[in-house]
Amino acid sequence: MNPQYKPQPPLTDSTKESIWKKFIETGQSVRELGTFYGISIKRVEAILKLKKLEKDMTQQGVPIQKNFSLNMEKMLGARSHRQEPLTDMLPKVGKPKFSLVDEDDKFTPEDAAKLLNRQPIASLQEQELRKELIKPFTLEGKTQQQLQITTVIRKDPEIANKRFKFRFKNIGEVYHSCACFVIF
């Protein structure tokens, strides 16, 4: 309900599927996929994990709600490409700090980092790249708990959860009819 909050539209399922296929078939790295599609490394990893879950669920016979996702894509204005940085490496900062610099003086990002008592952005990017090279992203070896697999509630009413019973009660008049539900 916040009019100031305007998130970017999500990626289409066909784009997510092509990311999955490129990762599986060509063996492209997460960084290469993120660079190609203009999305962050964390988003690529999340897409790959969710696609793996989807593939596992279809193998188990769980129906996937494709119509629902297609309609949500239309409603949210999904796109095939986004434009966001590969990694979020900027530290949280406090109050703004100001420093007067003459127009002719050279002021580099390293000077700014020194003034703010922070590491230069180039060294942060290098550290992130080293971390990625040391521990590359893989889908193998993940447990079900790590992939956050949810359990499916069966459709059989005798096996289903009997904890809640929903009853609908009309509490309005003919012209102002309204329904509510009560949980017992």
N, C-alpha and C positions, 0 to 999 in steps of 0.2 A: 504493500500500500504506500510505500515511500516513493513519491514522484521523482526524487533526486537519484534513486538507485536505478541505473540502466545497465544491466549486465549484457555482455556480448551474447549473441545467439549461440546455441550449442552446435556441435558438428553433426552432420547427417550420418545415419547408420551406414550408408554406402561408403562414406569416407572412412569410418571406423573399420569397416570390413576390409577396405583396401590397405589400411595401415596394418591390420592383422596379417593379410596375405603377403605383404612385402616383408614383414618381420619373419614369417614362417618360411616362405619360399625363397626369398633372396638373401635372408640373413642380415638385412641392414640393421645397423645399431639404432638404439633409441635416439641418440643425438642426430643421426642422419635423417630419421623419420621426422623428428621435431623440426629440423631445419627445413625439410622439404615442404611440410604442411603448415609451417608457421605457428607451431604450438609448443608449449613448454614440455620439458622432459618429463616432469611429474604427470602431466596430462597424458602423454604417450604411454607411460607406464600404467596409469589407471585404465586407459582404453584397452591395453593388452591384457591386463588382469581380468577385466570384465568380459572381454571377448573369449578368454579361456574358460571362464565360468559359464558363459553362454554355450560354448561348444560342449563342455562337460554335461551341462543340463540337457541339451538336445540328445546326447548319447544315452542319457539315463531315461529318456522318454518324456521329459517335462516339456509341455508345449510353451513356446515363446510367443508373447503377445506382439506380433509384428504390426498388426493394424493399429494398435494403441500407440506404438512408438512412431509410426508414420504420421498419424494424426497429430501427435504432440510436436513432431518436427514442423509440420505445417503451421500449427498454432504459434510456436515459438520462433518461427522464421529461421530454421536451421540452415547453416552454410557449409560448404565443402572445405573452406579454408578460413583460418583465423590469423590474426597478427598479434602475437604476444611474445615476450622474451623467452628464451630457452630456459633460463634458470632465474630464480628470485634470490639474488645474493645481497640485496641492499639491507644493511642492518637497521634496526629500529633506532630512530633518532629522537632526541628530546627537543628542547627549545631551539629555535633558529639561532645561528651564530653569524655575525657579520664581521667582515674585515674589509677595510678600505684598501683598494689596490689602484695604483695609477693606471691610466689607459695604456701607457707604453710598456708597463711591466708584464713579464710573461708569468702567467699563473696556470700551472698544469694540474691535472687531477692528483698527482702525487703531492703537490703543495696543499691542495684542499684536504687530502687525507691527513697530512701532517698537522694542519690547523685544527682539524676535528678530532685528532688523536685516534684515528682509525687506520685500517689497512687500505692501501690503494686498491681500486676496483680491479686492476689488472692482476694483482696477486690473488685476490679472491676468486677470480675466474680461473686462474691457473690451479688453485687448490681444488676447486670443484671438478675440473677436468682430471686431475690426478686421482681424486676419489672415484670418479667414474671409470677410469682405466684400471684401478686396483680391484674394484668390486663392480663388474658389469651387471646389468639387469638381465635376469633370466626368469623364466616361468617354471623351470624344473626345480624340484626339491622343495617346493612350497607345500606346507600342510594345508588341510582344509580350513583349519582355524586361521591361518595366515591369509588365505584367500577370502575369508569371511563368507563361506557358503552358508546359505540359509536353508532351513528345513522347509519342506513343502507340506502344507496342511492338506490332508486328504479330503476328497469331496463326499465321502461316505458319512452321512449324518450320525451314524452310530459310533463311528470311530472319532469323529471331530470333537473339538473342545466343547464341553457342555457347561462351562463356567458361566457363560453369558446367555441370556435370553432377551431378545429384542421384541418389544411390542410397540405398535404404533397406535397413537391415540389422537383423535381429532379434537383440538382444543379451541377451534374457531367457529365462526358463523359461516353461513353459506357463501357470502361475498368475501369474507376475510378468512377463508379456511387455511389452516396451518397444521402441520403434523409435527409431532415430536416423538422421540423414542425414549424408553425407560430401560435402564440396565438393572437387572435383578441379580 
